[in-house]
Amino acid sequence: MITVRNLSHSYSKDGKMAVNDISFEIERGETFGFLGPSGAGKSTTQGVLTGLLKLQKGEVTVAGYDLNKVRNERFNKIGVSFEQSNVYSKLTALENLKYFADLFDVPTRDPHELLALVGLEGREKDRAGSFSKGMKHRLTFARSMINRPELWFLDEPTTGLDPAIAATIKDIIKEEKAKGTTTFLTTHNMYIADELCDRVAFIIDGEIRLIDTPRNLKQRFGQKLIEVEYIADSRPVKETLKTIDDGDRRKLAGIVTSYDIVTMHSKEATLEEIFIQVTGRGLL
Amino acid sequence: MIAKILRIFRRDALVATRDSMLILIIAMPIALAVGILLFAPGITDSSVRIGLLKDDGAEHIAFMENYAQVELFGSVQELERRVNKRDEIAGMVFMDPGYEIIVQGDEDPGLLNYAKFLNSLFTLGITREDATAQMLSFEKTVPPLKTKLVNMLILMMIMLAGMIISLGIVEEKADNTINAINVTPVSQNGFIVGKSLLGVVSTLGSIVVSLLILGYRDIDWLMILLVGLTSMMLTFIVGFLQGLGSDDVIAAAAGVKMTMLPIAGSIAGYELLAERWQWTMYWSPFYWAYKANDLILSKRADWPTVLVCVGLVLGISMLIFIMAMPKIRKGLS
């Protein structure tokens, strides 16, 4: 669905690259996570793929269209949900969706159904200008589905949403995946990526350091950990110990026999920990 | 693509009904047209007015009523007060051995000459039956003051077209929706045309309504609309540039208002400069628009002259358009 070969992009003429010679492919129906901290090159890559930024160098095909040959009709197959909500304040929620539906050349979804899907039923006739930040974000998310996209770009889809709504959004993404929609998910939230993505790419300083499935990454880089909290000298102490390290195993045995244990959990390495391990940098 | 362009226009029109500033901008020219009609008495009337005393001879009053619109006054003071008002009227008072003509001093020479002419005819006892000439025309079919005011109003409406576009772009920027449009099948050219349509339709509509209110029913409508449409091109460019370069409505409106400078300069140049210095204004498309409108409103226009003016307006605007387009495209990306 997406093929990227040697993509580079720069915002300046001093040779400093925002994205430097990256290559990857995304299969039809795949949910692909693009993980990296702010300024890593995530938005630039998504900007090029969505056509918001001009392709400067490299070969990119998106939904079967070569980006070197600009054809606006490709947007009939593409949906984009932006991190920063962008809806018309002076139009109602329903008018916003109807307006954008009319700009596509393909059969579109029922705006009422989409508004209900993102929890905005009953607010159809309210102007978007009166909405909270979270509601605007949901309206932006709903709009990205209006043209039944085959390829869906999601930029931080759950940022700023309360946990219940975020869970609803994640469920919608899973439902769309079940229908065969290909999703390009840009995020710095490793939990979202871990839960939703078939594969993730770690990008930092404009370069992709690694691409794999979350499961493979955990197997390759993750270490089984034990988090233990105990009382020593009347004070609580918390330690994280590796189960594959002999020293840590002996230390854990000593703690269990010598102190009062408050809590003890086994723990897998998170994608964030693996990201730090691979790139030497955090996701925020 | 036409359906999408019309959809953008329909959205803008809907938003305009919810935006008090846009409503004001669209309605203001109509209000000004009504103002011109109400507060400039007499400028819609091109007939000659003669003021006489009520105790003037019935024969003299009847004679004057044949050739002018006569107003009667009780005293010389009343007649003088009337003459001192803004519109043009010539007073006639009998002072032995003949009539004395009272004028304000700044009247059209044609009025004074006509009053003198009528007075001579009456004094010499000449009537219409004695006339051998067919017609004497001063070519004042439309009052010049009215033509100038209406012409200025039209150019102001054209400037407002730019402001409407500018405010539309500022709205898109404030709502961050340009990116959302850029990921739909609407092309950038389609978006630019769509965003321009509200300015075009509302301005041409305002021009038509204003001219109808002001009594210009028998002008060449095709000519006036063609000149209006072409002279809007430059204000569109200014509207897009100001909209893209401004972060709020006030800044955008202030920027577009700067267009008034070349408009006012063009009008002043056309009206005040001597014939040999007129060439100094040839660079301004508004100069040619004002000139064309002046001819059309005073019913002296012919198609070759209007087309030359339109061609020059288009040519100059196209040059500016070519220079400005990369910046507009970049701003909309």
HADDOCK unambig.tbl for C-alpha pairs under 7 A between the chains (distance, minus, plus):
assign (segid A and resid 50 and name CA) (segid B and resid 183 and name CA) 6.90 0.50 0.50
assign (segid A and resid 52 and name CA) (segid B and resid 182 and name CA) 6.79 0.50 0.50
assign (segid A and resid 52 and name CA) (segid B and resid 333 and name CA) 6.57 0.50 0.50
assign (segid A and resid 72 and name CA) (segid B and resid 185 and name CA) 4.70 0.50 0.50
assign (segid A and resid 72 and name CA) (segid B and resid 186 and name CA) 6.84 0.50 0.50
assign (segid A and resid 72 and name CA) (segid B and resid 187 and name CA) 6.43 0.50 0.50
assign (segid A and resid 73 and name CA) (segid B and resid 185 and name CA) 5.10 0.50 0.50
assign (segid A and resid 75 and name CA) (segid B and resid 183 and name CA) 5.92 0.50 0.50
assign (segid A and resid 75 and name CA) (segid B and resid 184 and name CA) 5.24 0.50 0.50
assign (segid A and resid 75 and name CA) (segid B and resid 185 and name CA) 5.35 0.50 0.50
assign (segid A and resid 76 and name CA) (segid B and resid 184 and name CA) 6.93 0.50 0.50
assign (segid A and resid 76 and name CA) (segid B and resid 185 and name CA) 6.39 0.50 0.50
assign (segid A and resid 86 and name CA) (segid B and resid 175 and name CA) 5.62 0.50 0.50
assign (segid A and resid 86 and name CA) (segid B and resid 176 and name CA) 5.00 0.50 0.50
assign (segid A and resid 86 and name CA) (segid B and resid 177 and name CA) 5.03 0.50 0.50
assign (segid A and resid 86 and name CA) (segid B and resid 180 and name CA) 6.82 0.50 0.50
assign (segid A and resid 87 and name CA) (segid B and resid 175 and name CA) 6.03 0.50 0.50
assign (segid A and resid 87 and name CA) (segid B and resid 177 and name CA) 6.09 0.50 0.50
assign (segid A and resid 88 and name CA) (segid B and resid 175 and name CA) 5.81 0.50 0.50
assign (segid A and resid 88 and name CA) (segid B and resid 177 and name CA) 6.98 0.50 0.50
assign (segid A and resid 89 and name CA) (segid B and resid 175 and name CA) 6.59 0.50 0.50
assign (segid A and resid 90 and name CA) (segid B and resid 15 and name CA) 6.36 0.50 0.50
assign (segid A and resid 103 and name CA) (segid B and resid 4 and name CA) 5.66 0.50 0.50
assign (segid A and resid 103 and name CA) (segid B and resid 184 and name CA) 6.55 0.50 0.50
assign (segid A and resid 103 and name CA) (segid B and resid 185 and name CA) 6.72 0.50 0.50
assign (segid A and resid 103 and name CA) (segid B and resid 186 and name CA) 6.58 0.50 0.50
assign (segid A and resid 104 and name CA) (segid B and resid 184 and name CA) 6.52 0.50 0.50
assign (segid A and resid 104 and name CA) (segid B and resid 185 and name CA) 6.07 0.50 0.50
